[in-house]
Amino acid sequence: MEKIEMIKVESSRIFRIGYSEKTQTCRIDFLRGGVYEYKPFAPQLWLAFKNAKSLGIFFEDYIKRNKEIKCTKISDK
Protein backbone atom coordinates (compact mmCIF):
# COMPACT_ATOMS: atom_id res chain seq x y z
CA MET A 1 0.00 0.00 0.00
CA GLU A 2 1.28 3.44 -0.94
CA LYS A 3 2.42 5.70 1.90
CA ILE A 4 0.23 8.80 1.98
CA GLU A 5 0.87 11.56 4.52
CA MET A 6 -2.28 12.05 6.56
CA ILE A 7 -3.44 15.39 7.98
CA LYS A 8 -5.58 15.53 11.13
CA VAL A 9 -8.73 17.59 10.50
CA GLU A 10 -11.53 19.22 12.49
CA SER A 11 -14.66 17.29 11.56
CA SER A 12 -17.45 15.42 13.32
CA ARG A 13 -17.12 12.51 10.84
CA ILE A 14 -13.54 12.52 9.55
CA PHE A 15 -10.36 12.06 11.59
CA ARG A 16 -7.63 12.44 8.94
CA ILE A 17 -7.27 13.00 5.19
CA GLY A 18 -4.39 12.53 2.77
CA TYR A 19 -3.64 12.72 -0.94
CA SER A 20 -1.19 11.40 -3.51
CA GLU A 21 -1.02 13.54 -6.63
CA LYS A 22 1.16 10.88 -8.27
CA THR A 23 -1.59 8.24 -8.12
CA GLN A 24 -4.55 10.65 -7.79
CA THR A 25 -5.63 8.89 -4.60
CA CYS A 26 -7.46 10.47 -1.68
CA ARG A 27 -7.38 8.57 1.60
CA ILE A 28 -9.98 9.32 4.27
CA ASP A 29 -9.80 8.01 7.84
CA PHE A 30 -13.32 8.24 9.27
CA LEU A 31 -13.93 8.57 13.00
CA ARG A 32 -16.22 5.54 12.74
CA GLY A 33 -16.03 3.04 9.92
CA GLY A 34 -12.43 2.66 8.84
CA VAL A 35 -10.06 4.03 6.23
CA TYR A 36 -11.01 4.34 2.56
CA GLU A 37 -9.25 5.29 -0.66
CA TYR A 38 -10.93 7.18 -3.47
CA LYS A 39 -9.59 7.32 -7.02
CA PRO A 40 -9.18 8.79 -9.53
CA PHE A 41 -9.23 11.96 -7.43
CA ALA A 42 -8.26 15.09 -9.38
CA PRO A 43 -5.85 17.59 -7.76
CA GLN A 44 -8.47 20.36 -8.03
CA LEU A 45 -10.99 18.20 -6.14
CA TRP A 46 -8.39 17.55 -3.43
CA LEU A 47 -7.74 21.28 -2.96
CA ALA A 48 -11.48 21.99 -2.76
CA PHE A 49 -12.00 19.12 -0.30
CA LYS A 50 -9.21 19.97 2.11
CA ASN A 51 -10.24 23.66 2.12
CA ALA A 52 -13.99 23.02 2.47
CA LYS A 53 -15.82 24.63 5.40
CA SER A 54 -17.48 21.28 6.12
CA LEU A 55 -15.57 18.17 5.11
CA GLY A 56 -18.60 15.97 5.80
CA ILE A 57 -20.92 17.95 3.54
CA PHE A 58 -18.28 18.19 0.81
CA PHE A 59 -17.71 14.43 1.06
CA GLU A 60 -21.43 13.68 0.69
CA ASP A 61 -22.00 16.14 -2.17
CA TYR A 62 -18.85 15.77 -4.28
CA ILE A 63 -17.12 12.48 -3.42
CA LYS A 64 -19.62 9.87 -2.23
CA ARG A 65 -22.11 10.65 -5.00
CA ASN A 66 -19.48 10.88 -7.76
CA LYS A 67 -19.88 7.70 -9.80
CA GLU A 68 -16.49 8.20 -11.52
CA ILE A 69 -14.57 7.88 -8.25
CA LYS A 70 -14.03 4.31 -7.03
CA CYS A 71 -14.03 3.62 -3.29
CA THR A 72 -11.94 0.90 -1.62
CA LYS A 73 -11.92 0.12 2.09
CA ILE A 74 -8.29 -0.41 3.10
CA SER A 75 -8.56 -0.74 6.87
CA ASP A 76 -10.99 -1.22 9.77
CA LYS A 77 -10.70 0.79 12.95
ZIMOUR-V642569 format. One record per residue. RES is the residue in three letters. SS is DSSP state (~ for helix, > for strand, _ for the rest). PHI is phi in radians with two decimals (* if undefined). BURIAL is + if it has 16 or more other ideal C-beta (glycine too) atoms within 10 Angstrom, else -. Layout:
BEGIN
res=RES ss=SS phi=PHI burial=BURIAL
res=RES ss=SS phi=PHI burial=BURIAL
END
This chain:
BEGIN
res=MET ss=_ phi=* burial=-
res=GLU ss=_ phi=-1.14 burial=-
res=LYS ss=_ phi=-1.42 burial=-
res=ILE ss=_ phi=-2.14 burial=+
res=GLU ss=_ phi=-1.18 burial=-
res=MET ss=> phi=-1.81 burial=-
res=ILE ss=> phi=-1.97 burial=-
res=LYS ss=> phi=-1.25 burial=-
res=VAL ss=_ phi=-2.21 burial=-
res=GLU ss=_ phi=-1.62 burial=-
res=SER ss=_ phi=-2.79 burial=+
res=SER ss=_ phi=-1.42 burial=-
res=ARG ss=_ phi=-2.08 burial=+
res=ILE ss=> phi=-2.06 burial=+
res=PHE ss=> phi=-1.56 burial=-
res=ARG ss=> phi=-2.52 burial=+
res=ILE ss=> phi=-2.36 burial=+
res=GLY ss=> phi=-2.69 burial=+
res=TYR ss=> phi=-2.61 burial=+
res=SER ss=> phi=-2.05 burial=+
res=GLU ss=_ phi=-1.20 burial=-
res=LYS ss=_ phi=-1.01 burial=-
res=THR ss=_ phi=-1.86 burial=-
res=GLN ss=_ phi=0.85 burial=+
res=THR ss=> phi=-2.10 burial=+
res=CYS ss=> phi=-1.86 burial=+
res=ARG ss=> phi=-1.97 burial=+
res=ILE ss=> phi=-2.19 burial=+
res=ASP ss=> phi=-1.80 burial=+
res=PHE ss=> phi=-1.42 burial=+
res=LEU ss=_ phi=-1.07 burial=-
res=ARG ss=_ phi=-2.25 burial=-
res=GLY ss=_ phi=2.06 burial=-
res=GLY ss=> phi=1.82 burial=-
res=VAL ss=> phi=-2.03 burial=+
res=TYR ss=> phi=-2.24 burial=+
res=GLU ss=> phi=-2.00 burial=+
res=TYR ss=> phi=-2.20 burial=+
res=LYS ss=> phi=-2.77 burial=+
res=PRO ss=_ phi=-1.26 burial=-
res=PHE ss=_ phi=-2.22 burial=+
res=ALA ss=_ phi=-1.10 burial=-
res=PRO ss=~ phi=-0.97 burial=-
res=GLN ss=~ phi=-1.14 burial=-
res=LEU ss=~ phi=-1.17 burial=+
res=TRP ss=~ phi=-1.07 burial=+
res=LEU ss=~ phi=-1.07 burial=-
res=ALA ss=~ phi=-1.14 burial=-
res=PHE ss=~ phi=-1.13 burial=+
res=LYS ss=~ phi=-1.18 burial=-
res=ASN ss=_ phi=-1.77 burial=-
res=ALA ss=_ phi=-1.16 burial=+
res=LYS ss=_ phi=-1.09 burial=-
res=SER ss=_ phi=-2.20 burial=-
res=LEU ss=~ phi=-1.13 burial=+
res=GLY ss=~ phi=-1.11 burial=-
res=ILE ss=~ phi=-1.17 burial=-
res=PHE ss=~ phi=-1.04 burial=+
res=PHE ss=~ phi=-1.00 burial=+
res=GLU ss=~ phi=-1.06 burial=-
res=ASP ss=~ phi=-1.36 burial=-
res=TYR ss=~ phi=-2.06 burial=-
res=ILE ss=~ phi=-1.98 burial=+
res=LYS ss=~ phi=-1.04 burial=-
res=ARG ss=_ phi=-1.54 burial=-
res=ASN ss=_ phi=-1.42 burial=-
res=LYS ss=_ phi=-1.25 burial=-
res=GLU ss=_ phi=-1.48 burial=-
res=ILE ss=_ phi=-1.71 burial=+
res=LYS ss=> phi=-1.56 burial=-
res=CYS ss=> phi=-1.97 burial=-
res=THR ss=> phi=-2.33 burial=-
res=LYS ss=> phi=-1.38 burial=-
res=ILE ss=> phi=-1.90 burial=-
res=SER ss=> phi=-2.83 burial=-
res=ASP ss=_ phi=-1.60 burial=-
res=LYS ss=_ phi=-1.40 burial=-
END
